Amino acid sequence: MQKFLSDLDAWICPVTPGPAFMHHKISNPVLTSPLKVDDQELPYWVWGTTYTAVFNLTGNPVVVLPVGRTKAGLPIGVQVVGRRWSDMELLNIAEQLTEVTGAFQHPPGY
């Protein structure tokens, strides 16, 4: 990951394989409850960690930014990944990106 990011200021990638979903009571156990992605059911824990787990393992700093909304008004986000030990630089980049993406807005009803 260090080599991949060595020539980049930051890397923008998905947070999850889909937009936010409406909170609902899910069956037990939570870790195996499925969520649909492209007509396939993924366990809840796979859906929620597919694109984030790698950065937990590598220690790269990440900032998540909202970039849009679903038709239901729920947020769609991206994660902005920085080089290890460059947290402050990543926060500066994220702040600059919010000039394009706009500030966080609560979803309807929250």
C-alpha positions in Angstrom: 0.0 0.0 0.0 2.9 2.4 0.8 4.3 1.9 -2.7 0.9 2.3 -4.3 0.3 5.6 -2.5 3.8 6.9 -2.8 3.1 9.1 -5.8 -0.5 10.0 -4.8 -1.7 12.7 -2.4 -4.8 10.6 -1.6 -6.9 7.8 -3.0 -10.7 8.0 -3.3 -12.5 4.7 -3.2 -15.9 3.3 -2.0 -16.8 2.8 1.6 -19.3 0.1 1.0 -20.7 -1.8 -2.0 -23.9 0.3 -1.9 -25.4 3.4 -0.4 -26.7 3.7 3.2 -29.7 1.6 3.9 -32.7 2.4 6.1 -32.0 1.2 9.6 -34.2 -1.8 10.4 -34.3 -4.6 12.9 -32.3 -7.4 11.6 -32.3 -11.0 12.6 -29.8 -12.5 15.0 -27.0 -13.0 14.6 -26.2 -9.6 13.1 -23.0 -10.8 11.5 -24.8 -13.2 9.2 -27.9 -11.1 8.3 -27.9 -10.6 4.5 -28.0 -7.3 2.5 -28.6 -7.3 -1.2 -25.9 -6.0 -3.6 -26.4 -6.4 -7.3 -29.0 -9.1 -6.8 -26.7 -11.1 -4.5 -27.1 -11.4 -0.8 -24.0 -10.6 1.3 -23.7 -11.1 5.0 -24.0 -7.8 6.9 -20.4 -7.9 8.1 -19.0 -8.5 4.6 -21.1 -5.7 3.2 -19.9 -3.3 5.9 -16.2 -4.1 5.8 -15.5 -5.1 2.1 -13.7 -1.8 1.3 -12.6 -0.7 4.7 -10.9 -3.7 6.3 -7.7 -3.4 4.3 -7.0 0.1 5.7 -7.5 -1.2 9.2 -4.8 -3.8 8.5 -2.4 -1.4 6.8 -2.8 1.5 9.2 -3.5 4.0 6.5 -5.6 7.0 7.7 -9.0 7.4 6.1 -11.6 10.1 6.0 -15.2 9.4 4.9 -17.0 12.1 3.0 -20.6 12.3 1.8 -20.8 12.8 -2.0 -24.5 12.4 -2.7 -27.8 11.0 -1.7 -30.0 8.1 -2.8 -33.5 8.9 -4.1 -34.7 8.2 -0.5 -32.3 10.9 0.8 -29.8 8.6 2.4 -26.1 9.4 2.2 -23.7 8.0 -0.3 -20.0 8.3 0.8 -16.5 7.8 -0.4 -13.4 7.1 1.7 -10.3 9.2 1.1 -7.2 7.2 2.0 -3.8 8.7 2.8 -0.3 7.5 3.2 0.6 6.1 6.6 1.6 8.8 9.2 0.2 11.6 7.0 -3.0 12.2 9.0 -2.8 16.0 8.9 -2.1 16.1 5.2 -5.2 13.8 4.6 -7.4 16.1 6.8 -6.3 19.1 4.7 -7.1 17.2 1.5 -10.5 16.2 2.9 -11.2 19.8 3.9 -10.5 20.9 0.3 -12.7 18.2 -1.1 -15.7 19.4 1.0 -15.6 22.6 -1.0 -16.7 20.3 -3.9 -18.8 17.8 -2.0 -20.4 20.2 0.4 -20.8 19.9 4.1 -22.5 17.0 5.8 -26.3 17.2 5.9 -28.4 15.0 8.1 -30.7 12.5 6.2 -34.4 13.3 6.3 -36.0 12.4 9.6 -32.7 12.3 11.7 
